[in-house]
Amino acid sequence: METIIHIIIFLTAVIEIVLLVRFFTLCNHVEEIKKKMVPSENFQAMFLLYCSAGEKEKAKELLLHEISLDKMFTTAFFSVLPEHDKAKQAILTKYEKLLKMVDVTLDFETVDKYLKG
């Protein structure tokens, strides 16, 4: 009987150690995910750095990623809600200068065709 109790205690300890390691691993991954999901505090500085260094493709990629993190993004690009037009205008207004700097035009007519058809 004592042997079974020792085995159960041993297995419980092993499981707790494994769970603890997994917990800390997940905490590390949450930080990485947060960095990808939350708009960057130094976005404009990085964007201007890429533009000033002639790295337009990197600047464009950074800008499009930043737009995808905007709270109006889903409503502007994948919504048929009444506020769809307001969201489109908000995105265009907010990022107009930056889009021009990297020669990008957002074609909302294509988006609207897709959403309606």
C-alpha positions in Angstrom: 0.0 0.0 0.0 2.8 2.4 0.8 4.4 1.7 -2.6 1.3 2.8 -4.4 1.1 6.0 -2.3 4.8 6.7 -3.1 4.2 6.1 -6.8 1.2 8.5 -6.8 3.2 11.2 -4.9 6.1 10.8 -7.4 3.8 11.0 -10.4 2.0 14.0 -8.9 5.3 15.8 -8.4 6.5 15.0 -12.0 3.2 16.3 -13.4 3.4 19.5 -11.3 7.0 20.1 -12.5 5.9 19.6 -16.2 3.0 21.9 -15.7 5.2 24.5 -14.1 7.6 24.4 -17.0 4.7 24.6 -19.5 3.3 27.6 -17.6 6.5 29.6 -17.9 6.9 28.6 -21.6 3.3 29.9 -22.2 4.1 33.1 -20.4 7.0 33.7 -22.6 4.9 33.1 -25.7 2.2 35.5 -24.5 4.8 38.3 -24.4 5.8 37.5 -28.0 2.2 37.4 -29.2 1.5 40.7 -27.4 4.4 42.4 -29.2 2.9 41.3 -32.5 -0.7 42.3 -31.6 -0.3 45.6 -29.9 0.5 48.6 -32.0 4.2 49.5 -31.8 5.1 52.5 -29.7 7.9 53.3 -32.0 6.1 52.6 -35.2 6.5 56.1 -36.7 10.2 56.2 -35.7 10.8 52.9 -37.4 8.7 53.8 -40.4 10.7 57.0 -40.9 13.9 55.2 -40.4 13.1 52.8 -43.2 12.0 55.6 -45.4 15.1 57.7 -44.8 17.3 54.6 -45.4 15.6 54.0 -48.8 14.0 50.8 -47.5 10.5 51.4 -48.9 9.5 47.8 -48.9 10.3 47.4 -45.2 8.5 50.7 -44.5 5.5 49.5 -46.5 5.3 46.2 -44.7 5.6 47.9 -41.3 2.8 50.3 -42.3 0.5 47.6 -43.5 1.1 45.7 -40.3 0.3 48.8 -38.3 -2.9 49.4 -40.2 -3.9 45.8 -39.5 -3.6 46.5 -35.8 -5.8 49.5 -36.0 -9.1 49.2 -34.1 -11.0 50.2 -37.3 -9.3 47.7 -39.5 -11.8 44.9 -39.4 -14.7 47.3 -39.9 -13.0 48.9 -42.8 -11.8 45.8 -44.6 -14.2 43.1 -43.7 -17.6 44.4 -42.7 -20.9 45.3 -44.2 -22.0 47.1 -41.1 -23.3 50.7 -41.4 -20.1 52.1 -40.0 -18.1 50.5 -42.8 -17.8 53.8 -44.7 -16.8 55.7 -41.6 -14.1 53.1 -40.8 -12.7 53.3 -44.4 -12.5 57.1 -44.1 -10.9 56.9 -40.7 -8.2 54.6 -42.0 -7.5 56.7 -45.0 -7.4 59.9 -43.0 -5.1 58.5 -40.3 -2.6 56.9 -42.6 -2.8 59.2 -45.7 0.6 60.8 -45.4 2.4 57.6 -44.6 0.7 55.7 -47.5 1.8 58.4 -49.9 5.4 58.1 -48.6 5.6 54.5 -49.7 3.4 54.9 -52.8 0.5 52.7 -51.6 -3.1 53.3 -52.5 -5.9 51.4 -50.6 -8.5 50.4 -53.2 -11.7 50.1 -51.2 -13.7 49.5 -54.3 -12.1 46.1 -54.6 -12.9 45.5 -50.9 -16.5 46.5 -51.5 -16.9 44.3 -54.6 -15.6 41.3 -52.6 -17.9 42.1 -49.6 -21.0 42.6 -51.7 -20.5 39.8 -54.2 
